[in-house]
Amino acid sequence: MDQDRIVGIAKNVAGKVEGAVGQATGDSRTEMSGRAREAAGTAQDILGQAKDAVSDLGESATGFAKDAIGRGADYYAEGNRAVAETVRNQPVGSLLLAGAIGFGLAMFLKREPPRRSRWDYRRYQE
């Protein structure tokens, strides 16, 4: 529980008591002061509740992120083991696959842009 909630509840109770005393004695000024203190206490209590909600949300998000990181590390380790086992069982096939992937990437990255024909340049000169 946030400190603002405790102080807000205390102000709220004090305002209710002060308002009741003012109403019982017929002093409207004391009654209005009590109502104002009660409203301030309620506002501070709501502020404390909001702080608590944000804090709980932050803790939940932190827990979710830690869980996601743990799962990601497990998936990475499992995938790494599977690839290592496949390479151990089929080294030639793995070598050929790696070479094909490398060749494909090289062809993709070194590809020249398409050349324009001379008819394309005439269209822009008009």
C-alpha positions, -999 to 999 in steps of 0.1 A, spaced: 0 0 0 14 34 -10 20 61 16 -4 84 -3 -32 60 2 -26 59 40 -24 97 43 -54 101 20 -75 77 41 -65 95 73 -74 129 58 -107 115 46 -116 102 80 -105 135 97 -126 154 72 -156 133 79 -152 138 116 -146 176 112 -177 179 89 -198 159 114 -187 181 143 -194 213 122 -229 200 113 -236 190 149 -226 224 163 -242 243 134 -209 258 123 -210 259 85 -174 270 83 -161 240 102 -184 217 82 -171 231 49 -136 228 61 -142 192 69 -158 185 35 -128 201 18 -104 180 39 -124 149 30 -123 157 -7 -85 162 -5 -81 129 13 -102 111 -13 -81 127 -41 -48 116 -23 -62 81 -18 -70 79 -55 -35 91 -64 -21 63 -41 -43 37 -58 -31 49 -92 5 46 -80 -1 11 -67 -17 1 -100 12 14 -120 37 -4 -97 18 -36 -101 17 -32 -138 55 -26 -139 61 -57 -118 39 -78 -141 57 -65 -172 90 -72 -156 80 -108 -148 66 -113 -183 99 -100 -199 120 -123 -177 98 -152 -186 101 -144 -223 139 -141 -221 140 -174 -203 119 -191 -230 140 -175 -258 172 -188 -242 156 -223 -240 145 -222 -277 180 -209 -287 197 -237 -268 173 -263 -282 178 -251 -318 216 -249 -314 216 -286 -301 195 -297 -331 217 -280 -356 249 -294 -340 234 -329 -340 224 -326 -377 259 -314 -386 275 -343 -367 252 -369 -384 253 -354 -419 285 -334 -423 287 -335 -462 250 -325 -466 255 -296 -441 285 -284 -459 267 -285 -492 237 -266 -477 260 -239 -462 277 -235 -496 244 -232 -514 232 -206 -490 264 -186 -493 264 -188 -531 228 -176 -531 235 -147 -509 265 -137 -530 245 -138 -562 217 -118 -545 241 -91 -532 263 -88 -563 235 -86 -588 238 -56 -611 208 -32 -615 189 -35 -647 203 -14 -675 181 12 -692 177 11 -729 183 41 -751 146 44 -756 141 52 -719 164 82 -721 146 96 -752 113 96 -733 128 119 -706 143 143 -731 109 153 -746 
